[in-house]
Amino acid sequence: MRGYSVTRLQNHGYVFILPTVIFFLVFLIYPMANAFFLSLFKWNLLSPRVYIGLKNFKKLVGDPRVLNSLWVTLHFTVLSVIFLNLLAFIYALMFSSRLIRFKNILQSMIFLPVILSTVAIGIVWKFMFQTTGLLSVIFVNILKVQIPWLTSTKIAPYAVIIVNLWRYTGYYMVIYIAGLLAIPDSLYEAARIDGAGFWAQLVYITIPSLKNTFTLAFVSCFIFSFGAFPLQYIITEGGPSRSTEVLTILIYRTAFDFTKMGYGSTISVLFFLILLMVSIIQLRVLRSTI
């Protein structure tokens, strides 16, 4: 239209994004800023706030429960990142082969848990892990082994990891399939003409071509796994003996169960700073690989 300047069009564009900006300000930016503010106070949600400065942060350094939750979170995150990406990459390679039949059905079955409710998944798997549940019955009748899935401090963390792998492998499989489809077929045709087999093509063509995909998948998987909450809370509630009490559960319990809102906000600040550091590393890695 004549007389319709670019500046005017941009101003109208700001109006369209205004609802999203308001949503993020109210439900994301304000809670984050308020958490930093509350970390400087002692507050039990009932009595008035008492300013204590950095005492919460000093307490945080030597708190054994925080250190335990940090270790549990890192243990869960590292194993989830390794095995999720490994399984997803293997599935993507399988479905890129012409020898696999019924690809659409198999891919849909693997991806199905991604779109299911996390609460429903947690409840079903919790019943399956019980002594009379499906998994326990299978192991007892076939392998003659009774596994204390949710009552052993050594096994419970891995039980949650198993559920997490079943839940999210399909999501990262799709990412790797998209990366594989972006690799030109001419590279593989030239490699086959030169006599390169499957492993040579994998090492010299597939993996180098997927370096950006690997970076995206690994970093996003780390962030999502580090912030995990529903599966641990529903299946084990952080037990037994805090063996599955990740940082998010500790933040929730400290703030609402123990009514220590100030100290809970301090732990959430630690949680935020760790994720911020990972995000900065992500940006630097992506810049170096692109």
Secondary structure, 3 states (H helix, E strand, C coil): CCCCCHHHHHHHHHHHHHHHHHHHHHHHHHHHHHHHHHCCEECCCCCCCEECCCHHHHHHHCCHHHHHHHHHHHHHHHHHHHHHHHHHHHHHHHHCCCCCCCHHHHHHHHHHHHHCCHHHHHHHHHHHHCCCCHHHHHHHHHHCCCCCCCCCCCCHHHHHHHHHHHHHHHHHHHHHHHHHHCCCHHHHHHHHHCCCCHHHHHHHHHHHHCHHHHHHHHHHHHHHHHCCCHHHHHHCCCCCCCCCCCHHHHHHHHHHHCCCHHHHHHHHHHHHHHHHHHHHHHHHHHHHHC
